[in-house]
Amino acid sequence: MRGHVIALRAEAGPRAASRPDATALARSDGSALGALRQHWPEYLIEAAGLGLFMVSACLFATLLEHPSSPVRQTLMNAMLRRIPMGLAMGLTAVAIVYSRWGQRSGAHLNPAVTLTFWRLGKVKAWDALLYVAAQFVGAIVGVGLAVAVLGPRLADPAVSYAATVPGTGGAVVAFGAELLMTFVLMTVILTVTNRPGLNRFTGLFAGMLVASYIVFEAPVSGMSLNPARTLGSAVHAHVWTALWVYFTAPLLGMLAAAQLYVATRGLPAVLCAKLHHENSQRCIFRCNYGARAR
């Protein structure tokens, strides 16, 4: 493993590649309790990361959409308001990915991302399940924190807890849009993060996609990409419209992207489940640093 890390460092740059914690992995007994005992910091980071993302979403949705907001009164055009919203959420995602927290947990922040890496064999079953649970809890708690700060303003119909609902095209169109967006997002993640020398930019690529999706696609599906993100708002808003869209389309889109990537490049081309794995933080995933993307 040390030789693989050195090889990756030489190819990808001066920073050390994310290292598997061999001691922790050796002590894991394959049970839920064993996974929780060894990897609880990563689970907590995933919950906190998505929680912070939801706080940011609620804050900027209120600032840009609440009728009494001076920004809302200045920017009367909805398209113009989506530009700062997209930039804010894209930068939030980038900041989380490149933070020490994100470098350690892999910054999935999305059950569909975690389950796709599990399907690729890079995440153990209990880690995947507990990551997903943490992400859902984090999203719900994050919106709850925003409620405590913003109060009734977040509940205003114009803001509605930053809930995601289908646009005028209805649930079927929203499903297609979410499917396509997540397919493209996971394709980009797999392509960039598995290219030594390029993988340091994965967070930037993902953030740019999130920003552009919010600007151009949000009126179609509400721009979720993430089952936990949607549920976090829905629980507080009591808005369950077309919830099935946001639970199925992101997962199917990302799984399809992974299947295509493996079919064209091979499973060994998938190096790790982290979005940013060129760092010195421990890695709890099944890494394949000896492989090189073709």
Buried (B, 14 or more C-beta within 10 A) or exposed (E): EEEBBEBBBEEBBEEBBBBBBEEBBEEBEEEEEBBEEBBEEBBBBBBBBBBBBBBBBBBBBBBBBBEEBEBBEEBEEEEEBBBBBBBBBBBBBBBBBBBEBBBBBBBBBBBBBBBBBBBBBBBBEBBBBBBBBBBBBBBBBBBBBBBEEBEEBBBBEBBBBBBBBBBEBEBEBBBBBBBBBBBBBBBBBBBBBBBBEBBBBBBBBBBBBBBEBBBEBBBBBBBBBBBBBBBBBBBBBEBEBBBEBBBBBBBBBBBBBBEBBBEEBEBBBBBBBBBBBBBEBBBBBBBBBEBBBE
